[in-house]
Amino acid sequence: MIINTIKNWGLICLMLFSGILSFGQQQTMGVFIYDKENTADGYIFFSPNSYTDAYLIDNCGFLVNSWDRDHVPGLAGHLTPSGLMLRTGKVNGPFYSQASTGGNLELVDWDNNTVWSSDFNQFEFIQHHDAVLMPNGNVIYIGWERISPAQQIEYGRNPSEVSQPHLWGEFIQEVKPIGNSDYEVVWEWHLQDHFVQDYDPSKQNYGVVQDELGKVDINYEGPAIFSDEDWWHCNALDYNEDLDQILLNCRSNGEVWIIDHSTTTEEATGTTGGNSGKGGELLYRWGNPSSYKRGSIADLRQYGSHGHYWIPEGLPNAGKIMFFNNGDQRPQGYYSTVEMIDPIFENGEYRKNNNERYYPLEPEIAYKAPNPFDFRSTYLSNANQLSNGNVFINEGGTGRLFEVNAQGNIVWEYLNPVDGSGPNVQGENVWSFQRQIFRAYKYEPDYPAFEGKDLTSGELLEGDSEYNQCMDVSTNDENTLSDVGLTYDLGSGFLTIENISNKNLTLTVQSIDGKIHMQESINNAYHEINLNALQAGVYVISVVTSDGKKGLNKKIVRI
């Protein structure tokens, strides 16, 4: 058994004979399923919850790029169309004790250089969960802010329900990055400006809750409430440039909200102004009509959901809102689904039925497992629509990423190999809690972020193994050719085959996506092949005998 490693100016050539990989171990991570015919081309981005790095891999699981950061995420990370990574960071101190807090926002270029980084972590407020880079280069994020017991009473909170020592009010802030670390607040919206209650008629915001659809009942205790302080737990944010509207999902209330971004900050505190003419009031709410007394808990349709976003133009189901419905308090049992809703926006308003419930009355199921209880993520998670009709899914609580086609068949599946100490080696066991991923995304090859970038595939995060879906390496101990040798000359780009027994051989050059670039029959003692025509990438060169029972492989990375 021979291992020959040559390095020269970034070119790596590894002789991979049968047996040098980690053969014989049970697969515990990496790519489990890769149906090359039906899987969408693209690259998968994820930032594991328990580790500081973010990763971009290809369909084979090979690393394309990584970002080595100072903090674990808090919680979201995205590869934006500009090519910058927008990532939240967990820098929070003792002021807000919650797993979903972050406190830092940063923009990072492809080469891991920090373009901008700033903390949003003070005693009075902190960033949490999600953030979005807007088309104008500004950043919007979700935050928690403290509402004192006295303020809660002034807002008409039932004194027996007052949160101690504070209630965490949700807010959205838009900031303009300045220099490397400064920013200017250019717009903001605060939930506490839009409370309604029917408990204390002496308070200014007293009203009829079921008639005030644009306001949020401060005394409503949602079906998935987290704690006495964390009353709403909003966990997803998105921006629609065409509508100039912002989407905000609030897990504990069981609702997704839409608000008008075209207002000024002052207008956002009230009920007039902006394109809608409604100021900062909710324009749309869906998932739990009991939160505004237009239904009962039986009408709940969001079960601890995450990851809401508008599907972009040019994709199937464009304009719909896709989300991961985790399943918390689902009447049929605790299982997860991926769902979509298609709000009807006409003449500047979202349509409702006669009972003041916003359309659609029922969601559209984008994915449900054949056995529903095989698919469950208690927390975290998201999904995104792909151009070929497939859906990419992050089962965040287990670190399982997979892709399904329109028929609901799994065509690609990957288990995150990264825990709090970094990437693990194939065969090692990693607790599901350590694998967790808040968000993961599949970006297709024409995604603007990739323009001009080096997308050369490198190594597997979990190390080479017999389970690699893209290199046909046999695990048979007899699969070696002691009288056949391969030599790759890095300078000339020529591959030499020494076949001293003049065996009948077949040589195949294959890229890691399964595409065959070259195939030749060889039966002479000495043979040369020019590989200079191969583009940058990882290739597997396999040689097998005519009966297919013996062979060897060689992997080269050309850049």
C-alpha angles and dihedrals in degrees: 000000000000132000116191118183122184125181124189125160094330096317112125125192119185125185105220110191122175108282102025091095122078092275124177099028124118115258110248103161146011128051112351099168130027117167098185093192095057106025116101116245112249151090129278121225122196138158110202114227096230101045136063099229130084122208143205115198135173127236090275092055094251116145114251099172140347138193120214108207136176099238140042111250122274084218126288132056129178138180100227126212089252090065093250122121113231108203135171118220132207106235098136120142128206096296096087115030104195133117092231098060123111119167101191135076123192140176114210129184127228092269094054095257115147108239094177136354131173137166122238097185122116137137090263099046146003138190115246140182108341147028134175133205108226124217090253091058095255122125127228121197141174118246142181120226129188120255110191124223090253091053091048091055090049088053089056099258115165103255091226089059099046111135117236132247088356143338114238107231118199121237139170122217130188114207132187111219113232121193116322100320113002129093144183122223105230101170139005143177127199126199091211089068088065106047122133129185140175097202106083116035091189092070124090095236095053111133149128103293096204090055095047100071092157092060134066123234107238090202097052112110107207125224094248102039114165105200145333091274101033096065102159107019098199107197111171133056133181138167127217110203095190092055096029088226135133126222120211124182117204111196100193093052091046090231143114114212133198122204135182116260095184091081126098116248089257092051089048089065093059145041103263136062137051128074090304095049087226101098113211097342120123110272093191138010128180140174106047120039090176087074087073096032096256095116146359134262086272087071093058111125103168114072109190090314130188143183103040116178140154111255106238126243115272094040130096110272091020113184095023121115113241122198145165110247102204097194104238106159093358105163093222092054140282107303133122133243137179111234143177135208126196110206114204109232112186131161092355096307139089112243123242135184125246091276091057094253116141120238138286097054091196131029127240114243112231095176135005121166116246086242099034094205091061088072118061138138114175094199141007120018141123143186136215135204119243128208096245091058095262122127123222113214134196112201087195101184091063100030090242117148120189144160127221130194126226090276091056095251118144107241098170132023133178134176116209110247094195125098133162092296095048133256116357128214121257111270096032118117119237124189114245090235090060093050096055121138123190095199136003129178138194113217119195122229094260093056106131092233089070097056109123093359126131105244096179110148118235132180132328114266089229095045128252116314142163089256096068105132095209105048117064098218115159121222094210109123090219092057097108134102109212092181096050124075135186123205124182118199107210093197100051098029091230124139116211123203118199110198103173094173093049092236121179102253138175118212120198129187110202133174117226092256087067097257115141112224100176139006128182139173115230129191103148126096096244127030135168129200126190111225098177092106091066114105122228112294146083117299134184118214111198128186120192134172121249091262090051094230100111132043151131135220137214125193122203130183113208120192 
